[in-house]
């Protein structure tokens, strides 16, 4: 009888022992077990000869779900490191690393997939009869070569073409098992490969020199400098060696254009992994990558766990982006995990950004990473000029100064597109009574409701609660209710009336909701169907808009005076990234910042000296202030119905660390947003000049923290290397 150590999806920082009398099971195999009244899917994480529990009371494994481990040794090691470093339950780590379908106990073997194939009628059909329906004709021509996966066919050729051919009985649906045989190496075809400029060529050769060993590169290139081309040419060599490439991107919205470019260059299928896929689609890509069937896999944060049969290169694009940091549950940073994985796989890692995170930049400056710079825009494109516009004592129309409206008019008349950025969705950030000054607040978060006029509702952007827009003030019953401030919805409405001859489009999390919605919006922009682009952070994420010549940021002042020490870095990255959206082709571009503080040192430094200069001085400031990356942090968060309970719990934790050398406790203090979803939120920050000292101290106390007497009244979490203090 063997004692198996099983990782279960239980919020306990331990493995669980079960008995097993079958043939030896390898680490990484899934099993079904009984845990109290529940049946759980766990993963075997080792064996032991002894148990801290009475062996006679141990339960047996109920079922073995896999013939072979679903995790390769590298991923097993990675999960173990994650649990240790982030002080997180190993079972939850393992769950995070698995596709949802496998978490639910579904088979790890390939499932049958629905395909479109030519019917008997379709096989004998004359394609010339479809000359007036080019998409239908293209689909028929593709099906003459091979059967096509249903899920992809609709997006590639359009739902209308599929429907029309179905109604004509030219195509039909079939089910079959996908081949996991690797054929992409035979299909590899390099096309439209440009000649790299000097800077690009140096970067490519540096990466290629490390293709069979670990090395971390910071590809620090200004926007439009051709970082993607460096990726493509480095990837080419990896693919020719028969090895795979995993590319992380920060947002779902970036995957379609990236995938298209990679597919076109290499002529092979690209695996896509992001939250917009269903469970079966994610599992299929996971299986294809594990079997070596895919040469290129592109995905968002969680794609870092994707198994590869022959890993050759890891790339993290826009490595500075905050979306790489998970903000709940297992609070890992995908970029940092990519560094660990590349080291374990013994392959190179490329971190690409025009605005590197200060932690990454510091690692490059001290020689930990190799620093590759691209200081020139590719082709004939020139850098956008940057300016501040003083809006003090200036009349504003829907948040835009008259001088800026005139500037927009000039660019629009020249046939160019203009982009306006405001990081506030909805119509307005508050609804106020003009008579008594009462503001409609969310009672659960103690924050103003945002006005959504098109949906005729007030919504809290912190907890999601909503209600209809009232007809009168609940305090004085006046019906003189007025919207305060400007959001994307109001800006869109205002510009539509001011520039009726031009089409506008709003891109935010409200308008871009739904499968393929964002992709369709971006395509319509690049087809010049819209001249005025309005949006939030989504627009700053590396999109290529060759016809945009003017970028306007409406409100930068909020970030200049934030309590978060990272606010200046994030603002500088945002401004630089948005400036990079202008003048990416032949046309020169410009960016304007509306501000009440045009002389602010941060704005002046960015405009006159660029992000690299700002970053160097920001690092000096961090060093003098003993802030990351020159010190290391861990953040305990607690929330409860009573602020006192949350405070007292963190106070108990602070006591545990009070005598620990080289670890400072800051707090407990209220979070920047003290109340959310009806809960009071408190924070305790631990800080140390040595990462190892902080890790050791938390490791020694974490078990005791789990048993503190207030744990039944509060919810608490631990965030190692925190990014968000809200």
N, C-alpha and C positions, 0 to 999 in steps of 0.2 A: 504493500500500500504506500503510495507516494503522497506527500503533502505539497500541494501546489500553492504558490503565493499569487493571488489574483488581484488585479487592479479593477476596482468597481467604481461606478459613477456615484460615489458617496462623498459628502463634504468632510471627510476625515483624512488627515495626512498620514495614511498608513495603507499597507496591503492586507488582504484578508486570506486566511488559511482554509483550504478545502482538501478533502481526501479524493484520491483518484486511483483506481486499480487497473486501468487500461495500459496500452503501450505508451512509452515515454512521449510527453508533449513538449514541443519547443516553445521557447519564449516568443510571444507575439501571436499565439493562437487564441481565438475567441471561444469562450465557454458560456453556457447558460447555468446559472446557479440560483439557489433559493437564498434570499436574504430577508429574514423575518417573514412576513406574509407575502412579500414581493418576489417576482422572478426578474433577475437582472442579467444583462449581457456584460460580461467582464472579459479581461484579457490576461492570459497567463504571463506573469512577470518573473517567474523563477520557481525553484523548488527549494525545500528545506528538509532537514532531517528531524528537526525539533520544532515545537510550537510553544508560544507563550500561553496558549489555551490548552485545556484538557483535551487530549486527542479523542477520547471517547465521546466528546460532545461536538466534534467537528462534523459538519455536513459534507456530503459527497457532491462532486460535480454531477449535474443532471444531464448535460449534453455537451459534446464537443462540436463546434460549428464549422471548423476549418480543417482541411487536410494539411495545409501548410501555413506558416505564419503570415499574417496580413501586413506585418511590419518588418522591414529589413533591419539588420543589426544597427545601421546608422540611425534610423528613426527611433529605435528603442533607446539608444544612447542619448539621443536628442531629447526625448520625452523625459528621461530620468534627469537630465541636466535642467530642463525647464522646471520640473517639480522642485528640485533642490534650490535653484537660483531664485525663483519667484516665490518660494515657500508656499506652494500650492498643492492641494491634494492630487496625488499621482493618478488616481482614477479619473478625475476631471480633466487632467492633462491628456490622458490617453483618449478620452471621449472627444476632446477638441481636435485631436489629430486624425480622427476617423471620419469618413463621409457619413452623413446622417443615416443612409440606408444600412450601413454596417452596424451603426449604433443600435438600430432596431432589430438586429439579428438576421437580416436578409443575407442571402447567399453572396459570397465574395466572387463566385464564378460569373462569367459573362452572361447577361440576360439577352433573350431575343429582342430584336429592335424592329420597329416598323420602317419599311422602305417603300419608296415609289419605284415601280418598274413599268416597262412598256407592256400594254395588253397585246393580245394577238392582233387586234386591229391596229394598234400603235406601231407594231413592228413592220407592218407593210404600208404605213402611211407615207404620203409624199409631203416632205417638209415645205415644199414651195407653196402648198395650200395655206400655210401659216405666215406668208410673207407680210401680211398686214398686222400680225401679232408677234412682234420680235421677241418678247419675253417667253411666250409659249413655244416659239420656235427654238429658242436657246435651251429651254428646259428639255424639249424633245431630243435635241442634239446631244445634250449631256447624258440623258438616259440611254441613248444608243451606245454610249461608251461604258456605262456602269449604272447599277441601281443606286439611288440616292436616299440618304437618311431623311425621313419625313420631317423631323424637327428642324433640320438645316435648310431643306428645300424651300420652305415657305419664306424664310428670311432672305435666301439667296436669289430667288426668282419672283417672289411676290405671291401673296395668297390668291390674287385674282387669276394668275396664270395657272396655278394648280387646280383651282376650281373649274376653270374653263375646260382644261384637258380631261378632268374627271368626268364632267358632263358630256363630253364628246366620246367618252369611253376609250380614250387613247392611252390612258395610264390607269394603273390599279395598285392597290396597297397589298403588300405581303409582309410576313414576319420571318426573320431568320437571325441566327446567331451571328454576331459580328466576328470577323476574323481578328485574332490577336497576333497574327503573323506580321512581323515587321517588314514593310515594303517601301518605306519612305526613302531609303537610301538609293533605290533604283529610280525613284521619281524625282530626285533632287535635280533641280535645274536653276542655275543662277542667271537672272536676267536683269537688264537695266541697271548694271552696277556702275556708279559714277567713279571717277578718279578722285581719290581722297586728297584734300589739301595737306599741307605740310604738318600742321598740328594734328589733324585726324590720323595721318599716316604714322606719326610718332606714337600716338595713343594706341592704335591698332597693333603695332609691332610690339609694344610693351606688354599688352595683354596676351598676344600670341606666344610670347616667350615663356609665359607661365602656364600654358594650357594643360600641362600634365602635373601640376603641383599647386599647392595653396598659395594664393597671393590676393591681397585685397587692394583694389584700385578705387580712388575717388576720381571720377570723371567730372571735373568741375568746368562746365562749359556754359557760356552766356546763352540766353534764350536764342534759338535759331542758329546755333553754331554747328549743328549736325551731330548731336550726340547719338541719335538713332542710327545714323549711318555708321558710326563707330561700332555700335552694337551689332549691326547687320554684318559688317565685314569680319568682326571677331567671331560671330556665330557661324559664318560660312566655313571657317577652318574646323570648328568643332563638329559640325554636321558631316563634313568630308571624312572625319575620323570615325564616323558612325556613332558619335556620342550625342547626348541630349542636352537641351538648354531649358532652364526654368527662368522665366521673367516675371517679376512682380511689378504690378502697376497699382497706383493708389486708389483708383476709382473704376467702377464698372464702365463709366462713360468713356474711358480711355481705351478699353479693350477693342471695340469694333474697328477704329481707325488703325490701331496698332496691328491687330490680326490681319487686316486687309493688306497692309504694307508688307508684312512678313510672308504671307501666303503668296503675294505677287512676286516678291524677290526670289523665293526658293521653290515655288511650285509644289509645295507639300501641305498636307493638312496641319492645322495648328490646334492643339487642345486648349480649350477655354474653361477657366474655373472662376466663378464668382457667385454671389448670393442670388443672382437673377435666374439661375438654373434650378430645375427641379432635382429631387434626390437621385432619380435614375440617371439623369444627364451627368450629374457630378460623379456618380459612381463609375459610369462608363469611361469618362476621361481619366479617372484615377486608375482604373484597370488597364487602360490603353498605355498610360505612362509607365505603370509598373512592369508591363510586358515588353516595353521598348518599342511599341507600335507608333508612338508619337516622337518626332524629333524635337519639336518646340512645344512648350506648355506656357501659356500666359494666364496669369490669374491675380486676384487681389490677395489681401493679407494671409488668409488661411491656406492659400496655395503653397505656402512654404513647407507644408507637411506632405506634399505630393511625392509618392515614391517614384524613383527613376531607376531603370535597369542599368543604364550606362550614363551616369551623370558626367557632364563635361564642363558646364559653365553655369553660374548663377548671376543674374542681373537684377538689381533693385532700381527701377526708374523713379525719378522724383523722390529720392531717398529721404528728403527733409519732411515729407508730407506727414502730418499728424495722424492720418487715418491708418498708418502702419502700426500704431499703438492701440491695442485692444483696451477699451475703457471699462469693461465689466467682466465678471468671471475671472478667467485666466488672463491677467493683464500683461501679456507679453508684447514685445516689440518685434515685428517681423524682420526689420532690418538687422537687429542684433542677433536674432535667431539665424538669419541668413549667414552672418559671419561665422557662427558656430557650425552650421551645417557645411559650409564650404571648407572649413578647416577639417571636419571629420571626413568629408568626401575626398579631400585632397585635390580640390579643383579651385580655379580662380573665381573671385567675386568682383563684380563691377557695381559700384554705387554711383548713380548718375544724378546730377542736379545742377541747375543754374544758381541755386541758392542753398548750398549745403547747410545742414544742421550744424550748429556750433560744436556739438560733440564730435561729429564726423570730421569737420574741418580741423579741429584740434588734433585728432588722431593722425591726420595727414601731415600737419605741421610738425609733429614730434617724430615722424617717420614710421609710425605704426602701419599706416596705409601709404601706398604710392600715389602721389598727387599728379594727376594728368590734367592739364589745362587746355581749354579751347577758348581763345580770347577773341576770335573773329567770327562774324556771321557767315554761314555758308552761302555760296553764290554771290549775287549782287545786292543782297539785302543789307540794309544799314540799321544800326541801333536807333530805336525811337528816342527822340529828344524828350526830356522830362521837365515839367514846370509845376509850380504851385500857383493857385489862384486864391487870392485873399477875398473871402466872402464876408468879412466884417462890414456891417452897415450896407450890405448888398441885398436888394430884394431877391427872393428866391421863388421860382415857380416850380411846384412839385419837387422841391429839393435842388433844382438846378438854377445857377446864376445866369442872368441875361447874357453876360459875356460868353459863357460856355454854350448857350443855345445858339448864339451867332457863329461860334466856332464849329459846332455840329453842322450848321447849315452849309458852311463853306465846304466841308468834307463831303457831305451828302450830294451837293450840286456837282462835285467832281466825279460822281459815280462810285464813291468809296463807301465802306461800311463803318459805322461807329459803334463802340461798345461802352456801356455804362455799368459800373459796378456799384452795388449797394448791398451790404451783407445783412439784409433785413427783408425776409419774405413777408407776404401779406400786403394789405392796403396801408396800414399805419400801425405803429407800435403801441398805441394807447387810444382809448376813448374817454374823453373828458366832458364833464358838464360845464358849459360856458357860464352858468349862473353861479354855482357854488364851488366849482373846481374839483368835484368828486371824480375819481378815476376808477373805472371798473377793474377790479383785481381778481386774480385767481386766489380763492381762499386757501387752497392746498399748498400753494407756492409763495403766496404773498408777493406776487409780481403782476404787473398790468397784463390784461388780455391783449392779444394782437387782433386788430380788426381785419377780417377777410370779407371784403365787400361782395365779391362775386358769389361766394358761398353763403352770404348773409349770416355770418356767425362771428362770434368772438372765440378765439382759441388761445389756450396757453401753450407756448412752444416748449415748455419745460416738462409738463406732465401729460399734455395732449387733451386735457378736458376742454369742452367747448359748450357754448350756449348761443342762442339766437341774439342778434343785436337788439338791445332794448329800445323801446320807443320813447321812454322818458327816464330821467334820473331817479334811481331808487332812493336817493337821499332827500332831494327837494322836489321831485316830480316834474321838474322842468323838462320840456321836450327839445331844448337847445343843446343837443349833444354834438360834439365836434371831434373829428379825428386829429390826433396830435402826432407830428412826425411823418416820415415818408417811408413806405415799403415798396417792394418791386411792383406790386399790383397797381398802386397809385401812380408810380413813375411811368409804367406802361400806358396807363389811361391818359395821363397828362401829355406824354409825347405823341400819342396817337392823334390827339386833338390839335397839338401845336404843329406837327408835321403830317397832315392827313395824306399827303402825296407819297409818303414812304411807308413801307411795311415794317412793323416791329415784331419782335418775338421775345418772350420772357422765359428764361431758363432758371428755375429754382426747384427745390424738392417738391413743390406743389404741382407745377406745370409738367415736370419731367417724370412724374410717377407713372409706372406701367412698363411692361416688357417692350423693349425696343423703342420706347418713346424718345429717350434722349438721343439715341443713335439717329433716328429720323429727323429730329430737330437739328442736329449738327450737320447732317447731309443737306438739309434745306438751306442752312446758312452758307455752306460751301458752294451751293448752287446759286447763290446770290438772290434767293427768293425773299430775303429780308435784309433791310438796310440798317435797321436800328436793333442792336442786341442789348438786352437788359438781363442782368443776372447776379447771382450770388457767387460764393466760392467755387461752384461748379465750373464757372467760366475760366478760372485761373489755372486749371489743372492740365497744362501742357497741350491744349488743343491748337491746331494749326488753322488759322483763318487768314489766308493770303490777301484778302481784300480789305481787312480792317486797317485803317490808317489813324484813327483817333480812339484813345481809351480815356475815359473819364471816371475817376473814383470820387464819389459824392461826399463821403464822410470818413475822414481818416482820424478825426480828433479823438474818438472814443478810445482807440487803442493806445494813443499817446500817453494817457493818464491812467492806465490800468494798474490794478494792484498785483497782477501776475508778472513776475520778473521775466517771463518768456514773451510777453506781449510785444516788446520792441522787435525781437527777432522775427516773430510771426508777421508783424506788420511790414518789416523790411522785405521778407520773402514774398508776401502778397503783392506789394508794390512792384517789385522787380519782375515777378512772374507775369503780372498784368501788363506791365510795360512791354514785355516780350511778345504779347499778342498783337502788337501794332508794328507795321512796317516789315512783315516777314517775307515779302516778295520784292518786286521792283519798286513799289511805291514807298516813299519815306513816311515814317509814322511819328506820332507824338502822343504823350500822355500828360494829363493834367490832374492835379490833386486839389480838390476844394477843401479849404481849411480856414479855421479862425486863428491859426497860429503859424503863419507862413515862415517865420524865422526860427521855428523849432529846430534844434541841432540835428535831430535824427533825420528830418526831412531834407534839410540842407546837405547833410553828409551823403545821403543816398543819391540825391539829384546831381550833386557836383562830383562825387568821387566813386559812386557805385557800391554794389553790395559787398565786394571783397574788402574794401576799405572799412565799411561799417562793421563787418564781421570781425576784423582784427581788433578794432577798438572795443567791440562788445565782449570779446574774449578777455581783454585786459580788465574790463569792468567786472566781469564774472570772477576773475582771479582775485582781484582786490576785495571783492565782497564774499569770498569763499562760497561760491555757487557752482553748480555743475557747469562744465565737466571737471572742475578742479576739486570738487567734493562729491560725495555720493549720498543719495537720499532714499528714504523709504517712508511712505505715507500711510499711516493708519487712519481709516475713515470709520466713523460710527454714526448711525442714524437711529432715532427713536421718536416715539410720540412725545416724550418729555426731553427737553434740552438738557435738563439736569442729569438724566440717566446716561445720555450720550457722553456728556462731559465727565461724569464720575467714572465711566468705563475706561475712557482714554487716560484719565488721571491714574487709574490703577496700573495701566500699561506703562505710563511714564515712570511710576515708582519702580517697576521692574528694571528699568534701564538707568536709574538715577546714579548707581555706583559703577556703571560700566565706563571704563576708560576709553577715550577717543571717540565716544558717541554722544552727541548733544541732542537733547530733546527740546523741541520748540512747540509749545502748546501745553494742553489742548486749547484750540481757538475755534470759533465758528468758521465754517466754510465760506468762501466768497458768496455763494448762494446759500444762506443759512437754512431756509425752509424750502422743501420740495416734496410734492406729492403728500402733503400733510405730515411729513417727518422733519424733525430738527436734525441738522447735520453738523458734526464737529470733526476736527482733524488734529492729528498729532504727527509732527514731522520729526523723523530721526535723521541725523546728518553726521557723516564721518569723513575725514580726509583719506581713509583707506577703505576700499571696497570690501576687502577680506575681513576687516574688523567689524564692519556693519553686518555682513553676512553671518559671521560667527555669533555675534550678539543676538541677532534675531533667531537664528537656529537654536540657540540655547534656551530661549524664552517662549518659543511659539507654542509648545505643548501646554505650558502653564497658562498662557493667554487664553487658550481654548477652554480652560476650566474656570475662568473668572466668574464671580457670582452674578454678574449682570448680563451674561451672555443670552439668557432667556428673554430679556427685555429689549435687546437692541440687535441691529444688524451691523456687522462690521466687516471690513475688508482690509487687505494689505496690498499696497501698490509699490513695487520695487521700481526705482528709476521713474518716479511719477512725472507726467507731462501736463496733467490737468488738475488745477486746484480749485475748480469751481464747485 
